[in-house]
Amino acid sequence: MSEEITSPKLSRAQVARIAKQGKYKVGKNAIDIIAEQAESYIKGLAEDAAKLSQHAGRVMIRGDDVMFVLNLGTEPEEPVVE
């Protein structure tokens, strides 16, 4: 029973501001492609984090769910003792 919620697209002005941080100019079509890819990445990240949240019996995605996905589920490394 999953409903896809449609939301506004990422602001092209914000994407352009982020993309134009260097000395290079960024064309409108490049901004559109960057925005599309960013939206896709964010959607996939949220979907994966939602699966973890659901597995834990929660309906809210927490920051640790997102971090787990970003770290690909790896445990933090043990500190090296010299």
Secondary structure in CASP SS format (residue, H / E / C, confidence):
PFRMAT SS
TARGET T0000
AUTHOR 0000-0000-0000
METHOD secondary structure of the structure
MODEL  1
M C 1.00
S C 1.00
E C 1.00
E C 1.00
I C 1.00
T C 1.00
S C 1.00
P C 1.00
K C 1.00
L C 1.00
S C 1.00
R H 1.00
A H 1.00
Q H 1.00
V H 1.00
A H 1.00
R H 1.00
I H 1.00
A H 1.00
K C 1.00
Q C 1.00
G C 1.00
K C 1.00
Y C 1.00
K C 1.00
V C 1.00
G C 1.00
K H 1.00
N H 1.00
A H 1.00
I H 1.00
D H 1.00
I H 1.00
I H 1.00
A H 1.00
E H 1.00
Q H 1.00
A H 1.00
E H 1.00
S H 1.00
Y H 1.00
I H 1.00
K H 1.00
G H 1.00
L H 1.00
A H 1.00
E H 1.00
D H 1.00
A H 1.00
A H 1.00
K H 1.00
L H 1.00
S H 1.00
Q H 1.00
H H 1.00
A C 1.00
G C 1.00
R C 1.00
V C 1.00
M C 1.00
I C 1.00
R C 1.00
G H 1.00
D H 1.00
D H 1.00
V H 1.00
M H 1.00
F H 1.00
V H 1.00
L H 1.00
N C 1.00
L C 1.00
G C 1.00
T C 1.00
E C 1.00
P C 1.00
E C 1.00
E C 1.00
P C 1.00
V C 1.00
V C 1.00
E C 1.00
END
